Amino acid sequence: MKILYCYITVASEGGKVHIESFVKAYRSLGETVIESGVIMPPYAGGKETWSAGKRIMVKLRWLAENFRHFWRTLRMARAHKPDVLLFRFQPLHEFLFSIVGLFSLYPVILEINAVRSIESHENRPRISDLLDWLSLKCARRSFVVSERLREHIVQHYHVEAQRIAVIENGVDVDEFNPDTSGYGVRRKLGVEDRFIVGFVGSFRPWHGINYLMALAENLVPQLPSTLFLLVGDGADRPLYEKKVQEMGLTGHFLFTGRVAHAEVPQYLVSMDVVIAPVVKKSFLGGFHGSPLKIFEYMAMAKSVIAPPLGQTCDVIEDGVSGLLIDSEDTPKLVLAILNLHHDPALRERIGQNARARVMGRYSWRINAEKVRRLCMEAWNA
C-alpha cells in the first residue's frame, strides 16, 4: 500500500519521534510512504493576551494555511497516486480543507492522538466539535492510540465504532536495546555510585514532576544514594529546579536538559528504576494517552513504575512487567523503590519481562503492520 502521509509537528516533541519511527517501520515492510510534513516551532503561549486584531489575523492565517495544505496535498496526490491519504489529525484543524476536499477522490484515514473535546473540554470553541465531527465523517477509517480515546470519539461524535481502530504507540526495539552501554553517561555525569531513579520527557503540568519531589523528600532519608535523573526540557523546568533547591534536594536531582532522541537509550540504560508520573486531574475525561516513554522504558528492560490509568493497565502487567502505582501515593512508591533497590534480581526479572512484552506487542513494526491492514480495509471499503 502506498500512502501519502500528511502531518504537522514540532521538532522537539514526541510527535516527531512517532512520525519518524512509524515511517521507518512502514517502509521496512516493503511499502511506500510519501511524506507531506510541516515542522513548526513550539507554541509559545500568550493567547490570553492577544488583541482583537491579533485574533482576526490568526483566523485569516488559519484559512490561508488550510488552502495551502489543500493545494499541496492535491498536487502530491496527483503526482504520486497514493492508495490512501493518511492525515495526522490536528486538533486545530489545519488539514480540514484537505480532508473535506479530497475524501471523495482518495480513501482518507485519520491518525488521532488527541481531540480538544477530551483535552480542553471547557476552553475549546464549540465550533471545534463540529469540525472534528466533519473530519471524522469524511474519513473512511480512523485509528486512535487508546481504547479510552476510541470510546470518547464514538460517544461524543456518534461515529460508528467499527470505523475506529485502536493502534497503540510503539518503540524501535533495535534502537532501544538494553545491550547499549550506559557507563559513559554515568561517568560523564559523575554518578557512578548512585542509585538512579529516572524520568524522560517534557516538563509539562500533566507529567507530575512535583510528585517526584515529594517522593525524593521521603525516599532520600532512607536511601541517601538516590539520584533522580530527569532527562528532558520544557518551559516549567526552571520552576522545578528552583523548588528542588528550596527543598534542600539539590544533590539528589540532576536535570540534563534536552537530549537528542538517539542518545536517550544511553541515559535509560544508566538508570536503575524508571518512573512515569501522571497528574490524574489533568485528564478529567479519563486518561487517553499512549506515552512513548513507557514503551521505551520497557524496551530497555527497566523496572517501570507508572500509574494504573487507561491504556497503561493493558501495557504493563502489574508485578510482572512493571509496577502500577498511583503517582500521588508517595508511601507506596517509596516502599516499591526500596524493594527494587534491595532486590536486584527482582529488577532484572521485571525488566526482562517488560522487554519481552513490548517486543511481542508494541514495536513500531507491529504498529506499522496494523496501519497497513487498516489502509487495505479503507481502500476496499
N, C-alpha and C positions, 0 to 999 in steps of 0.2 A: 504494500500500500504506500502510495506517495502522498505525503501530507504537506500542506503549506501551513507552517506554524507561526501564528501572529501573536506577539507578546510585547508588553511594555514592562520594564523592570528597573530596579535601582542596582547599580554595580556593587554596592556594599552590603546588600541584603540577601537573605536566604533564597528569595525568588530566583535570583540569577544562578545560584547553585543548583536549584531544582531544574531550571531550564537546561543548563549545560549538561547536567547528568542525564536527564531524560533524552536529549538529542543524541548524546554519545551512545546510550543504551539502545535506542531505537535503530540507529544506524548499524549497530553491531548485529542486529537481526537480519541484516541484508536489505533493509528497507530504506526509503529515501525521505529525508526531511529538507524542505526548503524553508529557511528561516526568514521571517519578516519581523525583525526585532528593533525595538527602540530602547535605548538606555537613558534613563532620566536621572537628574540629580536628586538627592534625598529631599523629602518635604521638610521645609524649614520652619513650618508653623506660622503663627501670627494671623491666622484667618480672622480671628475675632476682632482684629484692629483694622481690617480692610475698610476703606471708604466705599461709598455707593458707586463712585466711578470705577474703583478697582474691581468691585464685584461684577459690574457690567462688562468690563474688559475681560475678566476671567471667563464669563459666559460666551462672549464672542470668540475668544481663543478656543474654547471647547468646540464650538461649531466648526471653526476653521480646521482644527486638528482632526475632527471626525471626518470631514470631507477629504482631508489629505490622506488619512489612513485608508479610506474607502478607495480612492483612485490608485493608491499604491498597491493595495491588495488585489484590486481588479487587474491591474497591469501584470502583476506577478502571476496571478492565476491563469491569465491568458497565455503568458509566456511559458509557464512550466506545466500546465494542465494537470494539476493535482487531482487525486481521487477524492480527497477530503480537505476541508478548511478547518483547522484546529485553532481556536481562539483561547488564549489565557484570559479568562473573564476579568474585566476591570470594574471594580465597584463604582468608579466614576464614569463608566460607560463610554470610554474613548473609542471603542470599537462598535458602537451602536449602529452607525450608518453602514458599516461593512457587513455586519450580521444581517440586518434587515434588508439591505440592498442585494445581497448575494446568496441568501439561503435558497432561493428558487433556482439558482444556477448550479450550485455545488452543495453537497452534503456538509452541513455545519455541525461541528462538535464544540462544546464549551468545556474547558477545564476550569473548575471552580474551587478556589481555595478559601474564599470568604465572600459574604454579601453584607451590605450595610444593615439590612433588616435584622441581622443577628449580632453584628459587631457594634453598630451605632444606632440601636433601635429607638433611642429617644432624640437623637440630634440630627437625624437624616431628614432631608426634604421629602415630602410624601411622594413627589413625582419619581423619586428613586425607585420605589417599589414597582411603579408602572413600567419603568424602563427595564428593570430586572425581569419582570413578567414577559415583556415583549421579546427580550433576548432569549429567554428560556423557551418560549413558544416557537421561535424561529429555528431553534436547534433541533436536529433530528435526535441527537443524543447528547447527554452531558455526563460528566463524571466529577465527583467530589472526593475530598480526602478523608471523610469520616462519615460514619452512619448517622451521627447527630446532625451534621450539616444536610445530609440527604433527607432526613425526617423533616427538618425545618423547611426545606425547599418544597417538598411535597405538600406539607400542611399550609404553608404561608402563601404559596403561589398557585396551589391547586394544579401542579404538574403531575402527569401520570408517573407513578412510581417506577414503572418498567423502563422509562426513558432516562432514569438517573442511576448511574452505576457508582459504586464506591471503589476507588482505586487509591490506596494509601500512598504516602510518600515512601521513599526508599533510601538506599545508601549504596555507594560503589564499594563492594566488599573487597575489591582488589586494592583500591586506594586506601581504604580504611582497614588496614591489616595489622593485627596485634604483633606481627613479627617486626614491625617498624621499631627502630631504636629510639628510646626517649631519654637516654642518659645524657646526650648532648644538651637537651633542654634543661635538665636538672643542673648540669654543670654550669651552663650559661647563666642560669638564674641564681646559682649558689644555694640550691636547696636539696643537695644530695641526701641529707639525713632526715628530711622532713616526711611526715605522713600527709599526703596531699589529697584534699577534697577539692574536686574540680568542677568548674562550670564553664560552658562555652555558649556564647550567644550575645545578642544585643542587650543593651541596658534599657529595657522598656518597662513601663509600670507593671505590666502583667507578668513579668518574669520573676518577681518575688525576691529580688536581691536583699531586701530588708530581712527576709526570713533567714538568709544565710548569716546575717549579722547576729540575729537572735540565737541561731544555732551555735555560732562561734563563741558567743558570750557564755553559753552553758557547757560547751564541749571542751574548750581550751583548759579550764582548771583541772579537768580530769585527764586530758591528753595534750600536754603542753607542746608536743612536737607537731601538732596540727598546723597545716598551712592551707588556707583557702586560695586556690589559684583560679582567678577569674579572667578568662580569655574572651576578649571582645570589646566593643566600644558602644557609645551612644551618648546622647545629649545629657543624660542623667548621671553619667559616670563620675563627674567631679563632686556631685552631691553625696554619692556613696563613699567616695574616698575621704571626704570631709567627715562623714559620720563615723567611719572606721577610726579615724584619728581621735575624734571626740570620745569614742568608747574605749580608747586605750588598746585597740587591737591592731595597731599598725604592723607589728611584727608577725601577725598571723594572717594577713591578707596581702596578696600580690596581684595587681591589676596590670595585665600585659598590654592593654590597648588592642587595636585591631590587628589581627594576624591573617595573612593570606590563607585562603581555604586549603591550599595544597600543603600548608605547614601544620594544619590543625591535628592530623594524626600524630605528629611528633609530640605535641603537647598532651594529647589524650593519653598516649601510652605512658607518659610520665606520671599520671595520676593514679592514686590507689583506689579511690572511690569517686564516682561522678554523680552529680545531682542535677535535677531539672525542676526547680521550684516554680510554682504557678500560683498567682493570686486568684483565688476562686471567684471573688466578687467581680473580677474583670470579665467574667463570662456568665452574665446573668441569664443568657439564653441557653446555657449549657456549654460545656467545653467541646468545641467543634474542630479543634486544630489537629494537625498531624506533625508534631515537632520533628524537624530533621535531626536535631541534636540527639534525640533518644535513639534513633536508628544508628547514628554514627557512634554514640557511646557503646551500643550493644555490639556493633561490628568490630570494635576494638577490644572485645572480650573483657569489658569492665563491669564491675558491680554497680548497677544503676539504681538510684533511688529517685522515684517520681511519684506524684500524687495519683490516687486512684480516680482519675477523671476521664470520661469519654473513651476515646479510642485507645488510650494508654492501657486501660484494663485488658484490652484484647491483645495488644502487642507484648506486654510483659506478663509472664506467669509469676504471680507473687510468690516469693521464696524460692523460685526455680531459676528464672532468667532475669531476676531483678527484685526489688522491694518496692511495694506500693504503700506509701505513707503520705498522709496529708502534709502539705508544706507548712501548715500552721502548728502541727503537733511537734513542738520542739523536744519535749522529753522523749518521745518515741524515736525521733530522728537521732538524738544523742545516743540512745541505747543501741540503735541499729549500727551506727558508725563505730561505736566501741566494740561491738561484737565482730564487725568486719575487720577491725584493726587487730583484735586478739586472735582471729582465726583466718590466717592467710589461705588455708585450704578451702574455706567457705568462699572467700573472694574468688579464688581460681575456678571453683565449680560453677558459681553463678555466672562468671564471665564467659566461660566456655559454652554454657547453655545459651547465654544471650547471643553469642556469635552464631551458633548453630541455628537459632530461631530466625535471625534476620537473613541468613544465607538461604534458608528454605522458604521464606515467605516474603521478605521485604527488600530484596535487592532492586536496583534500578532496572536491571534486565527483566525481572519478573514484572515490574511496573510497566515497562515498555511492551511486554507481551500482552498484558491486559488491555493497554491502549490500542494495540494493533487489532485485537479481537473486536473491540468496540467500534473502531473505524470500519472494519469489514461489515459489522452489523448495521452501522449507519448507511454505508454505501449500498447495502442490499435492501434497506428499508423502503 
